[in-house]
Amino acid sequence: MTRIAILETGAPPPALAAAHGDYPAMLRELLGHEFGFETSDVQAGEWPDAGAFDAAIITGSAAGVYETDAWIAGLLDWIREAKGRTKLVGVCFGHQAMAQALGGRVEKSDHGWGVGLHRYQVVSPEPWMNPAAAAVALPASHQDQVVEKPADARVLLRSDFTPFAGLAWGDDAISFQAHPEFTPAFATALTAGRHDRIDPALVERAVDSLKAPDDRAMMGRWIRAFIEAQT
């Protein structure tokens, strides 16, 4: 059985977690239960042995990768040590952490909040992107962005709002700014619950956008194919 380590770096608001599950549960649902998953709470200092797993997925978090918490520095060190020992997949904060650890730069974006259903152009078609697509529509929820990509990373996905929306390193590490694991119901509840922090007009547009069809299922197939591909 393919073994996947989930590095849990954050959690949904408690009321939403009770209704929709935590981030590891969302990832398990996205990828399918035929894999063997093991979750490590990295904020509590739990670090999986990268070499013991076929892949590792780094979740989303409310934290910023530029913050000074000890666990964030530990995560960046873990990513650098794990690179080349197992396949790596980063989602939102995980995407930013991989970029920061491997030579890029992350900041709170001048573009402001990215919420709702965002559409990204596929810049670099990959063998595991089957079926192929020219663009994907996925839920987003972030303020921070990768503003400078690592020199050895190639861009997989982009949009005008998020130029470095998907990155890849060789054939064993990928990351995405969007949240393919977020169901429309969860993304809607999360965004609507931030009306005190986000412009209400943007919240309204974002919630409305989440009623449209998305490509979460296809992205799940892509990530499964990436993990299962022989390297």
C-alpha positions as CSV (number, residue, x, y, z in Angstrom):
1,M,0.0,0.0,0.0
2,T,1.2,3.5,-0.9
3,R,2.0,5.3,2.4
4,I,1.4,9.0,2.7
5,A,2.4,11.3,5.5
6,I,0.2,14.3,6.2
7,L,1.9,17.2,7.9
8,E,-0.9,19.0,9.6
9,T,0.1,22.6,10.0
10,G,-3.3,24.1,11.0
11,A,-7.0,23.5,11.6
12,P,-10.3,24.9,10.4
13,P,-12.3,27.0,12.9
14,P,-13.7,24.5,15.5
15,A,-17.4,24.8,14.4
16,L,-16.4,24.1,10.8
17,A,-14.2,21.3,11.7
18,A,-17.0,19.6,13.6
19,A,-19.2,19.9,10.5
20,H,-16.7,19.3,7.7
21,G,-13.7,17.5,9.2
22,D,-10.1,18.6,9.6
23,Y,-7.6,19.2,6.9
24,P,-6.2,15.6,6.9
25,A,-9.8,14.3,6.6
26,M,-10.4,16.5,3.6
27,L,-7.3,15.3,1.9
28,R,-8.1,11.7,2.6
29,E,-11.5,12.2,1.0
30,L,-10.0,14.0,-2.0
31,L,-7.4,11.4,-2.7
32,G,-9.3,8.2,-1.7
33,H,-9.0,5.7,1.1
34,E,-6.9,3.2,-0.8
35,F,-3.8,4.9,0.5
36,G,-2.3,4.4,3.9
37,F,-2.3,7.8,5.6
38,E,-0.4,8.9,8.8
39,T,-0.9,12.4,10.2
40,S,1.7,14.3,12.1
41,D,0.9,17.5,14.1
42,V,3.9,19.6,13.3
43,Q,2.8,22.4,15.6
44,A,3.2,19.9,18.4
45,G,6.7,18.9,17.2
46,E,5.7,15.7,15.4
47,W,8.0,15.1,12.4
48,P,7.5,12.0,10.1
49,D,10.5,10.1,8.8
50,A,10.4,11.2,5.1
51,G,12.1,8.0,4.0
52,A,9.4,5.8,5.5
53,F,6.7,7.2,3.2
54,D,6.0,7.2,-0.6
55,A,4.8,10.9,-0.3
56,A,4.2,13.7,2.1
57,I,1.5,16.3,1.9
58,I,1.8,19.6,3.8
59,T,-1.6,21.1,4.7
60,G,-3.0,24.6,4.8
61,S,-2.7,26.9,7.9
62,A,-3.6,30.3,9.1
63,A,0.1,30.9,9.9
64,G,2.5,32.8,7.6
65,V,5.7,31.0,6.6
66,Y,7.7,34.2,7.4
67,E,6.5,34.2,11.1
68,T,9.0,33.3,13.8
69,D,7.3,30.3,15.5
70,A,9.8,27.5,16.1
71,W,7.6,25.0,14.4
72,I,7.7,27.0,11.1
73,A,11.5,27.0,11.1
74,G,11.3,23.3,11.9
75,L,9.0,22.7,9.0
76,L,11.2,24.6,6.5
77,D,14.2,22.5,7.7
78,W,12.1,19.3,7.4
79,I,11.2,20.2,3.8
80,R,14.8,20.8,2.8
81,E,15.8,17.5,4.4
82,A,12.9,15.5,2.9
83,K,13.4,16.8,-0.6
84,G,14.7,13.9,-2.7
85,R,13.8,11.3,-0.1
86,T,10.0,11.2,-0.7
87,K,7.5,12.9,-3.0
88,L,6.3,16.2,-1.7
89,V,2.9,17.9,-2.2
90,G,2.1,21.3,-0.7
91,V,-1.3,22.9,-0.4
92,C,-1.8,26.6,0.2
93,F,0.4,27.2,3.3
94,G,2.2,24.0,2.3
95,H,2.8,25.5,-1.2
96,Q,4.2,28.6,0.4
97,A,6.4,26.7,2.9
98,M,7.9,24.6,0.1
99,A,8.7,27.7,-1.9
100,Q,10.2,29.6,1.1
101,A,12.2,26.5,2.2
102,L,13.6,25.9,-1.3
103,G,14.8,29.4,-2.2
104,G,11.7,31.5,-3.0
105,R,10.0,34.3,-1.1
106,V,6.5,34.6,0.4
107,E,4.7,37.8,1.4
108,K,1.3,39.1,2.3
109,S,0.1,40.0,-1.2
110,D,-0.7,43.5,-2.4
111,H,-3.6,41.8,-4.2
112,G,-5.4,41.3,-0.9
113,W,-7.6,38.3,-0.1
114,G,-7.9,35.5,-2.7
115,V,-11.2,33.8,-1.9
116,G,-13.9,32.0,-3.9
117,L,-13.5,29.9,-7.0
118,H,-10.3,30.9,-8.9
119,R,-9.4,29.8,-12.4
120,Y,-5.8,29.0,-13.1
121,Q,-4.1,28.5,-16.5
122,V,-2.0,25.3,-16.9
123,V,1.4,26.7,-17.9
124,S,3.4,23.4,-17.8
125,P,1.4,20.3,-18.7
126,E,2.8,17.3,-16.9
127,P,2.5,13.5,-17.6
128,W,0.4,13.0,-14.4
129,M,-2.1,15.7,-15.6
130,N,-4.5,13.1,-17.1
131,P,-7.0,14.1,-18.4
132,A,-5.2,17.1,-19.7
133,A,-6.8,20.5,-19.2
134,A,-5.9,24.1,-20.3
135,A,-7.2,25.5,-17.0
136,V,-8.6,24.5,-13.7
137,A,-11.1,26.1,-11.3
138,L,-10.4,25.6,-7.6
139,P,-11.4,27.1,-4.3
140,A,-8.9,29.6,-2.9
141,S,-8.5,31.1,0.6
142,H,-5.3,33.1,1.2
143,Q,-3.7,36.5,1.7
144,D,-0.1,35.4,1.4
145,Q,1.5,34.5,-1.9
146,V,4.7,33.3,-3.4
147,V,6.1,36.5,-4.9
148,E,9.5,35.0,-6.0
149,K,9.7,31.4,-7.0
150,P,12.8,29.2,-6.3
151,A,15.3,29.3,-9.2
152,D,14.9,25.6,-9.9
153,A,11.1,25.5,-9.7
154,R,8.9,25.6,-12.8
155,V,5.5,27.2,-12.9
156,L,2.6,24.7,-13.3
157,L,-0.4,27.0,-12.8
158,R,-0.8,30.8,-12.9
159,S,-3.4,33.5,-12.9
160,D,-3.2,37.3,-13.0
161,F,-4.1,37.3,-9.3
162,T,-1.7,34.4,-8.4
163,P,1.3,34.3,-10.9
164,F,2.9,31.3,-9.0
165,A,-0.2,29.3,-8.3
166,G,1.4,26.0,-8.9
167,L,5.1,25.0,-8.8
168,A,7.1,21.8,-9.5
169,W,10.7,20.8,-8.7
170,G,12.0,18.0,-10.9
171,D,9.5,15.0,-10.9
172,D,9.2,14.5,-7.2
173,A,7.8,17.8,-5.7
174,I,4.7,19.8,-6.5
175,S,2.7,22.5,-4.7
176,F,-0.5,24.5,-5.2
177,Q,-1.9,27.7,-3.8
178,A,-5.5,26.7,-4.2
179,H,-7.4,24.2,-2.0
180,P,-8.6,21.2,-4.0
181,E,-9.5,19.5,-0.7
182,F,-12.1,22.2,0.2
183,T,-15.7,21.3,-0.7
184,P,-17.9,24.2,-2.0
185,A,-19.9,23.9,1.3
186,F,-16.8,24.3,3.5
187,A,-15.2,27.0,1.3
188,T,-18.5,28.9,1.4
189,A,-18.8,28.6,5.2
190,L,-15.2,29.6,5.7
191,T,-15.4,32.6,3.5
192,A,-18.8,33.8,4.8
193,G,-17.4,33.6,8.4
194,R,-14.7,36.1,7.5
195,H,-17.0,39.0,6.7
196,D,-15.4,40.9,9.6
197,R,-12.0,40.7,8.0
198,I,-12.8,40.7,4.2
199,D,-14.7,43.4,2.3
200,P,-18.4,42.2,2.4
201,A,-18.7,42.8,-1.4
202,L,-15.8,40.5,-2.0
203,V,-17.3,37.9,0.3
204,E,-20.5,38.1,-1.6
205,R,-18.8,37.6,-5.0
206,A,-16.6,34.8,-3.6
207,V,-19.6,32.9,-2.1
208,D,-21.5,33.3,-5.4
209,S,-18.5,32.0,-7.4
210,L,-18.4,28.8,-5.4
211,K,-21.8,27.8,-6.9
212,A,-20.1,27.2,-10.2
213,P,-18.7,23.8,-11.3
214,D,-15.1,23.2,-10.1
215,D,-12.2,20.9,-11.0
216,R,-11.6,19.4,-7.5
217,A,-12.1,15.9,-8.6
218,M,-9.7,16.2,-11.6
219,M,-7.1,17.8,-9.3
220,G,-7.5,14.9,-7.0
221,R,-6.8,12.5,-9.9
222,W,-3.8,14.5,-10.9
223,I,-2.3,14.4,-7.4
224,R,-3.0,10.7,-7.1
225,A,-1.3,10.1,-10.4
226,F,1.7,12.2,-9.4
227,I,2.1,10.2,-6.1
228,E,1.8,6.8,-7.9
229,A,4.0,7.6,-10.9
230,Q,7.3,5.8,-11.0
231,T,10.4,8.1,-10.7
